[in-house]
Amino acid sequence: MVIAPTSWRQPGSHAVGLARYIGRAKLNLARQEVARQRRAEVYTLLEEYGWDTPGVLGVIAAELGGWSVATICRDRKALARGW
């Protein structure tokens, strides 16, 4: 089903709204699982390299591959808060 950009402005049926809600919920669950796995790896590497070692976030980002230093920084903050 192709939805024209202008149709987003129009009220949709309950079925369309429900399908969008279910799709978004599935996507969010998948993203949360990826974040949980990544944070577990970040925690292991922080324990190995040290939480306050200068440059450790860049090293972890490079080692995990594909993640930015900012993402690893947010993961470290979440882990420090008690994840």
N, C-alpha and C positions, 0 to 999 in steps of 0.2 A: 504494500500500500504506500503510495507516494502522497505526501502531504505538502501542499503548496504553502509557501511562507505566509501568505495572507490568511490562511485558514487557522493559524495559531491564534489570531486575534479574535476569532469567532468562538463562542461557547461550543464545546464539543459534547458528544453524547457521553452518557455514563460509561459505556463500554470502552470508548476511546480513552477517557480519563483513567479508568481502571487499568487498562493495558499499559499506559504510560507510567502509572504508579508502580505496577509490578516490575516493569522493565528497569525503572530507576532503582528500586529496592534491590534487585538482583545485581545491578552494576555496583551499587554501594557496598553490598556484602562482599563481592569479589575484591573490590579495592581495599576494604578493611582487612581482608585475609592477607593480601599482599603486604600491607603495612605491618601486620602482626609478625609475619615471617621475616620481613626486613628488620624490624626492631629487635627481634630475637638475635639475628646475625650481628646487628650493630652492638647489642649488649655484650655478646661474646667477644667481639673485637675491642670494645672499650675496656673490658676487663683485662684483655691481653696487653694492649698498648698503653693503657692509662687514660683516665677520664679527662685530665687536664694537661696532657702532653701537647705542646705546641705543634700544630699542623696535623693532629691526629684525625680530624674530620676529613681533610683532603685525602689522607692515606686510606681511610675507610671507604670513602666514596670511590676512589680509584680501584680499590680491591673488590668492592661489590660490583662495580661496573654499571654504568647507565644511570646512576643516581647523582644528583647535584650535592654540593657541600651544604647548601641550604636545607635540603631534605634531611640529610644526616644530622644537621644541627637541630632541626625540629624533633627528630627522633630522640636525640640525646636529652633534650629538654623534657620530652614526654616520659622518658625512662627515669629521669631524675625526680619527676613529680610523683612517680609511683606507678606509672603505666597501668 
